[in-house]
Amino acid sequence: MKTLGIIPARYASSRFPGKPLADLNGKPLVYHVYLRAKQALQHVVVATDDKRIFEKLAELGAKVIMTSTQHRSGTERCAEALTKYSQMTNINFDFVINIQGDEPLIDPEIILKLKQNLTDSTQIATLVKIETDPNIIFNPNVVKVITDYQDHAIYFSRHPIPFIRDIAKNLWPQNFQYLTHIGIYAYRTDVLQKITKLKPTDLENAEKLEQLRWIYYGYKIKTITVDYQAIGVDTPEDLEFVRKLLLKSNE
């Protein structure tokens, strides 16, 4: 199956404007993501809405596409980038993998594992991690997920799910296998074009999680469990932390 990796990259950010171009040991942050994604996938493209990002990545030899400034999510940006890249290359892709542009330390192996678990029947797939740390489980910035017996997502929430009745909260991790969400998605290409046309739902608006829209309208999200801790860059302080990790690893 032909798979296209797409890295959405917006210049605007309330907490860290210009984040994709932030210098990280001599390279733009998003370029680190691109190089790592290329270790897992033959076809990778950055989808941006800003000429500064486009020009810098093109200068470095990365494949990059300009997309609309009106997109409300990375998913919508991926849909436009898929159409444009397919037209440019004359390739009909079976799947798109949406790779977060603010994770410069992303392990190519998890991208590869997501790809290897895709089948013709897969509509959407994503990665999850078994979590036992209460600080992470109760952190509203970390998304939790519950699944059915076939590992399809039932619900995503910023709240720990499920609520365990009659047990003290500090004992919840010892009484249930909590799953946290790793924000990388694979979409079958026909499904990607359909889900971007769906109307937002109350659940999505409440949690601010677009995947709840897809579940609400009946789409299946397959989860694959990995032992991986994502390290995203949301602030300049996060960037300094990642810079030190890269220096330690001599990258």
C-alpha positions as CSV (number, residue, x, y, z in Angstrom):
1,M,0.0,0.0,0.0
2,K,1.2,3.5,-0.9
3,T,1.5,5.8,2.1
4,L,2.1,9.5,2.2
5,G,3.4,11.1,5.4
6,I,2.2,14.7,5.9
7,I,3.6,17.1,8.5
8,P,1.2,20.1,9.0
9,A,3.1,23.2,9.9
10,R,1.5,26.5,10.8
11,Y,3.5,29.6,11.6
12,A,0.9,31.1,14.0
13,S,0.9,29.8,17.6
14,S,-0.4,31.5,20.6
15,R,2.3,30.1,22.9
16,F,5.2,30.0,20.4
17,P,4.8,32.0,17.2
18,G,7.1,30.8,14.4
19,K,7.6,27.5,16.1
20,P,8.2,25.4,13.0
21,L,11.2,27.6,12.1
22,A,12.7,27.8,15.6
23,D,16.4,27.0,15.5
24,L,17.2,23.6,16.9
25,N,20.9,22.9,16.7
26,G,21.2,24.7,13.3
27,K,18.1,23.3,11.7
28,P,14.4,24.4,11.8
29,L,12.4,22.4,14.3
30,V,10.0,21.0,11.7
31,Y,13.0,19.9,9.5
32,H,14.1,17.5,12.3
33,V,10.6,16.0,12.1
34,Y,10.8,15.7,8.3
35,L,14.2,14.0,8.4
36,R,13.0,11.4,11.0
37,A,9.8,10.8,9.1
38,K,11.9,10.1,5.9
39,Q,13.6,7.3,7.7
40,A,10.2,5.5,8.0
41,L,8.4,6.5,4.8
42,Q,9.4,7.0,1.2
43,H,7.0,9.9,0.6
44,V,6.9,12.7,3.1
45,V,5.8,16.3,2.6
46,V,5.4,19.3,4.9
47,A,2.1,21.1,4.4
48,T,2.3,24.8,5.4
49,D,0.3,28.0,5.2
50,D,3.3,30.3,5.4
51,K,5.8,31.4,2.7
52,R,8.6,31.6,5.3
53,I,8.2,28.0,6.2
54,F,7.8,27.0,2.5
55,E,10.9,28.9,1.4
56,K,13.2,27.7,4.2
57,L,12.3,24.0,3.8
58,A,12.5,24.2,0.0
59,E,16.0,25.7,0.4
60,L,16.9,22.7,2.6
61,G,15.7,20.3,-0.1
62,A,12.5,19.1,1.7
63,K,9.3,18.5,-0.1
64,V,6.8,21.2,0.9
65,I,3.4,22.3,-0.2
66,M,1.5,25.6,0.3
67,T,-2.0,25.1,1.7
68,S,-4.8,27.4,2.7
69,T,-4.7,29.7,5.8
70,Q,-8.4,28.8,6.5
71,H,-8.0,25.3,7.7
72,R,-9.3,24.6,11.2
73,S,-7.1,21.5,11.9
74,G,-4.1,19.6,10.7
75,T,-6.6,17.0,9.3
76,E,-8.0,19.5,6.9
77,R,-4.5,20.6,5.9
78,C,-3.6,17.0,5.2
79,A,-6.6,16.5,3.0
80,E,-5.6,19.5,0.8
81,A,-1.9,18.4,0.8
82,L,-2.9,14.9,-0.3
83,T,-4.8,16.2,-3.3
84,K,-2.0,18.5,-4.4
85,Y,0.8,16.1,-3.8
86,S,-1.1,13.3,-5.7
87,Q,-1.6,15.6,-8.6
88,M,2.1,16.6,-8.6
89,T,3.4,13.1,-8.5
90,N,0.6,11.3,-10.3
91,I,0.5,8.7,-7.4
92,N,-2.7,7.4,-5.9
93,F,-2.0,6.9,-2.2
94,D,-3.9,4.4,-0.1
95,F,-3.1,6.0,3.3
96,V,-2.0,9.3,4.8
97,I,-0.1,9.5,8.0
98,N,-0.5,12.8,9.9
99,I,2.7,13.5,11.7
100,Q,2.9,16.2,14.4
101,G,5.3,18.9,13.3
102,D,6.3,19.8,16.9
103,E,7.9,16.5,17.8
104,P,11.5,16.8,16.6
105,L,12.5,13.6,18.5
106,I,9.8,11.4,17.0
107,D,11.0,7.8,16.7
108,P,10.8,6.6,13.0
109,E,10.0,3.2,14.4
110,I,6.6,4.3,15.7
111,I,5.7,5.7,12.3
112,L,6.8,2.5,10.7
113,K,4.7,0.4,13.2
114,L,1.6,2.5,12.5
115,K,2.1,1.9,8.8
116,Q,2.7,-1.8,9.2
117,N,-0.6,-2.2,11.1
118,L,-2.7,-0.7,8.3
119,T,-5.0,-3.0,6.3
120,D,-7.6,-2.5,3.5
121,S,-10.3,-2.4,6.2
122,T,-8.6,0.3,8.3
123,Q,-10.5,3.6,8.3
124,I,-8.4,5.5,10.8
125,A,-5.6,4.3,13.0
126,T,-3.6,5.9,15.9
127,L,-1.2,5.0,18.6
128,V,-1.7,4.7,22.4
129,K,0.5,4.0,25.4
130,I,-0.2,2.1,28.6
131,E,0.2,4.7,31.4
132,T,0.7,4.1,35.2
133,D,1.9,7.5,36.3
134,P,-1.0,9.3,38.1
135,N,0.5,12.7,37.3
136,I,0.1,11.9,33.6
137,I,-3.3,10.2,33.9
138,F,-4.8,13.1,35.8
139,N,-3.2,15.8,33.5
140,P,-5.9,17.4,31.4
141,N,-3.3,18.2,28.7
142,V,-2.8,14.5,28.2
143,V,-5.6,12.8,26.2
144,K,-6.8,9.4,27.5
145,V,-8.7,6.8,25.5
146,I,-10.8,3.7,26.1
147,T,-11.2,0.9,23.5
148,D,-13.4,-2.0,22.7
149,Y,-12.4,-5.7,22.4
150,Q,-11.1,-5.1,18.9
151,D,-8.9,-2.2,20.0
152,H,-11.1,0.4,18.3
153,A,-11.4,3.6,20.3
154,I,-14.7,4.1,22.1
155,Y,-14.0,7.5,23.5
156,F,-11.2,10.1,24.0
157,S,-11.1,12.5,27.0
158,R,-9.0,14.9,28.8
159,H,-10.4,13.4,32.0
160,P,-9.2,10.0,33.2
161,I,-11.5,7.4,31.8
162,P,-13.1,5.3,33.1
163,F,-14.2,6.8,36.4
164,I,-13.6,4.0,38.9
165,R,-16.4,4.0,41.5
166,D,-15.8,3.2,45.2
167,I,-12.0,3.4,44.8
168,A,-9.8,6.3,45.8
169,K,-8.5,8.2,42.8
170,N,-4.8,7.7,43.8
171,L,-5.5,3.9,43.4
172,W,-7.1,4.1,40.0
173,P,-3.9,3.3,38.1
174,Q,-3.5,0.1,40.1
175,N,-7.0,-1.0,39.2
176,F,-7.3,-0.3,35.5
177,Q,-5.0,-0.2,32.5
178,Y,-5.2,3.4,31.4
179,L,-4.3,4.3,27.9
180,T,-2.9,7.7,26.8
181,H,-3.1,8.9,23.2
182,I,-0.1,9.6,21.0
183,G,-1.2,12.2,18.5
184,I,-0.3,10.6,15.2
185,Y,-3.0,9.4,12.8
186,A,-3.2,7.3,9.7
187,Y,-6.3,7.8,7.5
188,R,-7.4,5.7,4.5
189,T,-7.4,8.4,1.8
190,D,-11.1,8.1,0.9
191,V,-11.9,8.4,4.6
192,L,-9.7,11.5,5.0
193,Q,-11.7,13.3,2.4
194,K,-15.0,12.4,4.0
195,I,-14.2,13.2,7.6
196,T,-13.1,16.8,6.7
197,K,-16.6,17.4,5.5
198,L,-18.3,16.4,8.7
199,K,-20.0,19.0,10.9
200,P,-18.5,19.6,14.4
201,T,-20.3,17.9,17.3
202,D,-21.1,18.9,20.9
203,L,-18.7,16.2,22.2
204,E,-15.9,17.6,20.1
205,N,-16.6,21.1,21.2
206,A,-16.7,20.1,24.8
207,E,-13.4,18.2,24.9
208,K,-11.7,20.1,22.0
209,L,-10.8,16.8,20.4
210,E,-11.7,16.4,16.7
211,Q,-11.4,12.6,16.8
212,L,-14.7,12.6,18.8
213,R,-16.4,13.9,15.7
214,W,-15.3,10.9,13.7
215,I,-16.5,8.4,16.3
216,Y,-19.8,10.3,16.6
217,Y,-20.4,9.8,12.9
218,G,-19.5,6.1,13.0
219,Y,-15.9,5.9,11.8
220,K,-13.7,3.3,13.4
221,I,-10.4,4.4,14.9
222,K,-8.0,1.4,15.3
223,T,-5.5,1.8,18.2
224,I,-2.0,0.3,18.3
225,T,-0.2,0.1,21.6
226,V,3.4,1.2,21.7
227,D,5.9,1.8,24.5
228,Y,6.8,5.4,23.5
229,Q,6.8,8.7,25.3
230,A,6.1,11.6,22.9
231,I,8.1,14.8,23.6
232,G,6.4,17.8,22.0
233,V,7.6,21.4,21.8
234,D,4.9,23.9,22.9
235,T,7.0,26.6,24.4
236,P,10.5,28.1,24.1
237,E,11.3,26.2,27.4
238,D,10.4,22.9,25.7
239,L,12.7,23.8,22.9
240,E,15.6,24.2,25.3
241,F,14.8,20.9,26.9
242,V,14.8,19.1,23.5
243,R,18.0,20.9,22.5
244,K,19.8,19.5,25.5
245,L,18.5,16.0,24.7
246,L,19.9,16.3,21.1
247,L,23.2,17.5,22.4
248,K,23.5,14.5,24.7
249,S,22.7,12.2,21.7
250,N,25.1,14.1,19.4
251,E,22.5,14.7,16.8
